[in-house]
Amino acid sequence: MAKKRDQHIVPRCYLKHFVDSSSAVNNKKYEAGVYVNTSALDRAWKMKGLSNNIFTKTRFYNLKSDDPDKPLVEEHLAKIESFYSKGITKLLNGEFSNEILSIFTLFVVTQFLRTEKVLKAHQKSWDSVALYADMFEGGNRNRNIYGEISKQQILHLAKSDALNPINRKSGIIFNCTKIPFLTSDKPVIKELFNQEDISRIFHPLPQTKYIDDHLESLFYFMPLTPWLAYVSHSSFEGEMKGFECSHASVISQLNDMMLCNASEYIYSFMDNPVTSLPTKIKQDGNLNFFAKIFTESRRLILAVRSHHSDKSLLTLISENVCVCDELFEGQKVLSVEVFDTNFSNVIGVVRIKDCVVKAIDKLSGKIVFETKHAL
């Protein structure tokens, strides 16, 4: 695998479980594949063999310092994919263990970071930091050091202190409906969700109630086959690691989330699995920013048109008048974090804590927060 010129962004060993093996391919030059559409669902679904260049990039993971015959990151990914292939085979044969779940956790976390959109976003952030450092120091030392750090980070994900908390809260969803899971060119959904978010998606599946359930914890979701999916969140922490889901509404919501999460393409093992776009795409298509506001007992999410920070003040301009009704001048706020939807839904671009609501203008949607800590 390591010597291959064309490298899969979503691994072949993963995609093969979404291949429509029921469709006969009469032309021997072609292989059975997965059905592909754009994330906007504006084309007809077409079957693509797993060797199709829609799934690959030329030497995408190669480092400048690599031996062309032994590219470091690609060889590392090949080992993880080998572990995954063995793990998913065991699961499909009816075997299940914490070791298998640990393999899936490593695979899911790695797959999230290795996608093109995430790698480029992380690298862009590091490039900005390195540029400022070089402007201060002079020369190109920092840009040379951090020029490929987003790819190099893939080599250091297999650390128990980082993976164990995710693995401890993970489980497998068994899709007992007739609606298959969709996947995509960005097949791992990573968000910060609280108990209310999880209940909204997964009710009536069993969930663990946890202390301060308005606070958020990391959520990972990745379909493994059309009928199996990996999930991790505090709400699923416990002895039970398998969840049967016979509720079409749950599977449909997860598929809607996958559509919203995709970069360019959505994948399915069957032709024409969905006929309409989820509401979220239509409503949030022009949203650039959103803010998460934590009071002492609530988490509020605010659609934000623009934001501005100056010394100890953070100003948000929003259209969410109904959310503004839950805030009042002089109110203590634990934290406010602003997210750029074009960058990340997990990593904020501005964050303040221990603040108060200094002013609210509901007509203009302007909210001003003041903190004792300098921004």
C-alpha positions in Angstrom: 0.0 0.0 0.0 2.8 2.4 1.0 4.3 2.4 -2.5 1.0 3.3 -4.2 0.9 6.6 -6.0 -2.8 7.1 -5.4 -3.7 7.2 -1.7 -7.2 6.7 -0.4 -8.4 9.6 1.9 -11.2 7.3 3.1 -9.6 3.9 3.3 -10.5 1.1 0.8 -10.8 -1.3 3.7 -13.5 0.9 5.1 -15.3 1.7 1.9 -15.6 -2.0 0.8 -18.2 -2.6 3.5 -20.5 -0.1 1.6 -20.1 -1.8 -1.8 -23.3 -2.9 -3.4 -22.3 -6.5 -4.0 -25.9 -7.4 -5.1 -25.4 -5.5 -8.4 -24.0 -7.6 -11.2 -21.2 -5.8 -13.2 -21.2 -7.4 -16.7 -18.2 -5.5 -17.9 -15.1 -7.2 -16.5 -13.1 -4.0 -16.7 -15.3 -2.5 -14.0 -15.7 -3.4 -10.3 -18.8 -3.2 -8.1 -18.6 -0.1 -5.9 -20.5 2.4 -3.8 -23.1 4.8 -4.9 -21.9 8.4 -4.9 -23.6 11.8 -5.0 -22.6 15.3 -4.1 -23.4 16.5 -0.6 -26.0 18.8 -2.1 -27.8 15.8 -3.7 -28.0 17.7 -7.0 -27.0 14.8 -9.3 -28.1 11.2 -10.0 -26.5 8.6 -7.8 -23.7 6.8 -9.7 -21.8 3.7 -8.7 -18.0 4.2 -8.5 -15.5 1.4 -8.1 -13.1 1.8 -5.1 -10.2 2.4 -7.5 -11.9 5.5 -8.9 -9.9 8.7 -8.5 -12.9 10.3 -6.7 -11.7 8.4 -3.6 -7.9 9.1 -3.9 -5.3 11.9 -4.0 -1.9 11.6 -5.5 0.8 11.1 -2.8 -1.5 13.1 -0.4 0.2 11.9 2.8 3.8 12.0 1.6 6.2 14.2 3.6 9.0 16.1 1.9 11.6 14.1 3.9 10.0 10.7 2.9 11.7 7.8 1.2 9.4 7.5 -1.8 9.2 3.7 -1.4 8.4 4.0 2.4 6.3 7.2 3.0 6.1 7.5 6.8 2.5 8.6 7.3 1.1 6.3 4.6 2.9 3.2 6.2 1.5 4.2 9.6 -2.0 4.5 8.2 -1.6 1.1 6.5 -0.9 -0.5 9.9 -4.0 1.1 11.5 -6.1 0.0 8.5 -4.8 -3.6 8.9 -5.9 -3.5 12.6 -9.3 -2.2 11.5 -9.8 -4.8 8.8 -9.2 -7.6 11.4 -11.5 -5.9 14.0 -14.4 -5.3 11.7 -14.1 -8.9 10.3 -14.3 -10.2 13.9 -17.3 -8.0 14.7 -19.2 -9.2 11.5 -18.5 -12.8 12.5 -20.2 -12.2 15.9 -17.1 -11.6 18.1 -17.0 -8.5 20.3 -14.5 -7.3 22.9 -13.0 -4.2 24.4 -9.9 -4.8 22.2 -12.1 -4.6 19.1 -13.7 -1.4 20.3 -10.3 0.1 21.1 -9.2 -0.6 17.5 -12.3 1.2 16.2 -11.6 4.2 18.5 -8.1 4.6 17.1 -9.4 4.2 13.5 -12.2 6.7 14.0 -9.9 9.4 15.7 -7.3 8.9 13.0 -9.9 9.0 10.2 -11.2 12.3 11.5 -7.8 13.9 11.3 -6.7 12.4 8.0 -9.5 13.9 5.8 -8.4 16.6 3.4 -10.6 19.4 4.9 -9.5 18.8 8.5 -5.8 18.5 7.6 -5.9 21.7 5.6 -7.7 23.6 8.3 -5.2 22.5 11.0 -2.3 23.2 8.8 -3.6 26.7 8.0 -3.7 27.5 11.7 -0.2 26.3 12.3 1.0 28.2 9.2 -0.4 31.4 10.7 1.3 30.8 14.0 4.6 30.0 12.3 4.5 33.1 10.1 4.0 35.4 13.1 6.8 33.6 15.0 9.2 34.1 12.0 8.2 37.7 11.7 9.3 38.1 15.3 12.5 36.0 15.1 13.4 36.6 11.5 14.0 33.9 8.9 11.9 30.8 8.1 12.8 28.5 10.9 9.2 28.0 12.3 7.7 27.7 8.9 10.2 24.9 8.1 9.5 23.1 11.4 5.7 23.3 11.3 5.2 23.2 7.5 3.8 19.6 7.5 2.8 19.3 11.2 -0.9 18.4 10.5 0.2 15.3 8.6 3.0 14.5 11.2 0.4 14.6 14.0 -1.3 11.5 12.6 1.8 9.5 13.7 1.2 10.4 17.4 -2.5 9.7 17.9 -2.1 6.2 19.3 -1.7 7.4 22.9 -3.7 5.7 25.6 -4.2 8.9 27.7 -5.9 10.6 24.7 -7.9 7.5 23.4 -9.0 5.9 26.7 -11.6 8.6 27.6 -13.1 8.3 24.1 -13.1 4.5 24.2 -14.6 4.3 27.7 -17.7 6.2 26.4 -18.0 4.3 23.1 -20.3 1.7 21.8 -21.8 0.1 18.6 -25.2 1.0 17.2 -27.0 -1.9 15.5 -29.2 -0.5 12.8 -32.4 -2.6 12.9 -34.3 -0.4 10.5 -34.6 -0.7 6.7 -32.8 2.7 6.3 -29.0 2.1 5.8 -26.4 4.4 7.3 -24.9 6.9 4.8 -21.2 7.7 4.9 -19.1 10.3 3.1 -15.7 11.7 2.1 -15.6 13.0 5.8 -17.2 10.1 7.5 -16.4 11.0 11.1 -18.8 13.4 12.8 -17.0 15.2 15.7 -19.0 17.7 17.8 -19.4 19.0 21.3 -22.8 17.9 22.5 -24.6 17.9 25.9 -27.3 15.6 27.2 -30.1 17.6 25.5 -28.4 17.3 22.1 -28.0 13.6 22.5 -31.5 13.0 23.7 -32.8 15.0 20.7 -31.0 12.7 18.3 -31.1 9.3 20.0 -34.4 9.2 22.0 -35.6 6.7 22.9 -32.3 4.8 23.0 -31.0 4.2 26.5 -28.6 6.9 27.7 -26.6 7.5 30.9 -27.6 10.7 32.8 -24.5 12.6 34.0 -23.8 15.4 36.4 -24.2 19.0 35.0 -25.9 17.6 31.9 -26.1 21.1 30.3 -22.3 20.9 29.9 -20.8 19.5 26.7 -18.5 16.5 26.0 -17.0 15.2 22.8 -19.2 13.3 20.5 -17.9 10.9 17.8 -20.0 9.1 15.2 -18.9 7.0 12.3 -20.9 4.3 10.3 -18.8 1.1 10.0 -21.2 -0.6 7.6 -24.7 0.3 6.4 -26.0 -1.5 9.5 -23.4 -0.8 12.2 -21.9 2.4 13.5 -19.4 3.6 16.1 -20.5 6.2 18.7 -18.8 7.9 21.6 -20.2 10.3 24.2 -20.6 10.7 27.9 -24.3 9.7 27.5 -23.2 6.2 26.4 -20.6 5.5 29.2 -21.4 2.3 31.0 -21.2 -1.5 30.8 -23.5 -1.8 27.9 -21.6 -1.4 24.6 -24.2 -2.4 22.1 -27.3 -0.5 21.2 -30.1 -1.9 19.0 -31.9 0.9 17.1 -35.2 0.1 15.4 -36.3 3.7 15.2 -36.2 5.1 11.7 -36.3 8.7 13.1 -32.9 8.1 14.8 -31.2 6.7 11.7 -32.7 9.5 9.5 -31.3 12.2 11.9 -27.8 10.5 11.8 -27.9 10.4 8.0 -28.9 14.1 7.9 -25.9 14.9 10.1 -23.7 12.9 7.7 -25.0 14.9 4.8 -24.2 18.2 6.6 -20.8 16.9 7.6 -19.6 15.8 4.2 -17.1 17.9 2.3 -18.1 17.2 -1.3 -19.5 13.7 -1.6 -21.9 11.4 0.1 -21.6 7.6 -0.2 -24.3 4.8 0.0 -24.4 1.1 -0.6 -27.8 1.4 -2.3 -29.1 3.6 -5.2 -31.1 6.7 -4.2 -31.3 6.2 -0.4 -32.5 9.8 0.3 -34.7 12.1 -1.8 -34.4 15.4 0.0 -31.9 17.6 1.8 -32.0 17.9 5.6 -33.5 21.1 6.9 -30.3 22.1 8.5 -28.5 22.6 5.2 -31.3 24.9 4.0 -31.5 26.9 7.1 -27.8 27.3 8.0 -26.3 27.6 4.5 -25.5 31.3 5.0 -24.4 31.1 8.7 -20.8 32.1 9.2 -20.5 32.1 13.0 -22.3 30.7 16.0 -21.7 31.2 19.7 -22.1 28.9 22.7 -23.1 30.7 25.9 -22.9 28.9 29.2 -24.8 30.4 32.1 -24.8 28.7 35.5 -27.5 26.3 34.5 -28.0 26.5 30.7 -26.2 26.3 27.5 -27.5 28.6 24.8 -26.5 28.5 21.1 -26.7 31.7 19.2 -26.5 32.3 15.4 -24.0 35.1 14.9 -23.8 37.5 11.9 -20.6 39.2 13.2 -18.5 39.5 16.3 -15.9 42.0 17.7 -13.5 41.8 20.7 -11.8 44.8 22.3 -9.8 44.5 25.5 -12.3 43.1 28.0 -15.4 43.3 25.8 -16.9 40.8 23.3 -19.7 42.1 21.1 -22.0 39.7 19.2 -24.6 40.7 16.5 -27.3 38.0 16.3 -30.8 37.4 14.9 -31.8 35.0 17.6 -34.2 37.3 19.5 -35.7 34.3 21.3 -32.3 33.3 22.7 -31.7 36.9 23.7 -34.8 36.6 25.9 -33.0 34.2 28.1 -30.2 36.7 28.8 -30.4 39.9 30.8 -28.1 42.8 31.7 -25.9 42.1 34.7 -26.3 38.3 34.3 -23.3 36.2 35.2 -22.0 34.0 32.4 -19.5 31.2 32.8 -18.2 31.4 29.3 -18.8 32.6 25.7 -17.2 30.9 22.7 -17.5 31.9 19.1 -17.1 29.4 16.3 -16.4 29.9 12.6 -18.4 27.3 10.7 -15.9 27.4 7.9 -13.2 26.3 10.3 -14.4 24.1 13.1 -17.5 23.4 15.2 -15.3 22.2 18.1 -12.4 24.7 18.1 -13.5 28.3 18.8 -12.0 31.4 17.3 -12.8 33.6 20.4 -13.4 32.6 24.0 -14.0 34.5 27.2 -14.9 33.2 30.7 -16.1 34.6 34.0 -18.1 37.5 32.4 -21.3 39.4 32.7 -23.9 40.6 30.2 -23.0 44.3 29.9 -25.7 45.3 27.4 -28.4 43.9 25.2 -30.2 45.6 22.3 -32.9 43.2 21.1 -33.9 45.4 18.1 -30.4 45.2 16.6 -29.5 41.8 18.1 -26.4 43.3 19.8 -25.1 41.6 22.9 -22.0 42.9 24.8 -20.2 40.7 27.3 -17.6 42.0 29.7 -14.9 40.0 31.4 -12.3 40.7 34.0 -9.7 38.9 31.9 -8.1 40.8 29.0 -9.0 39.3 25.5 
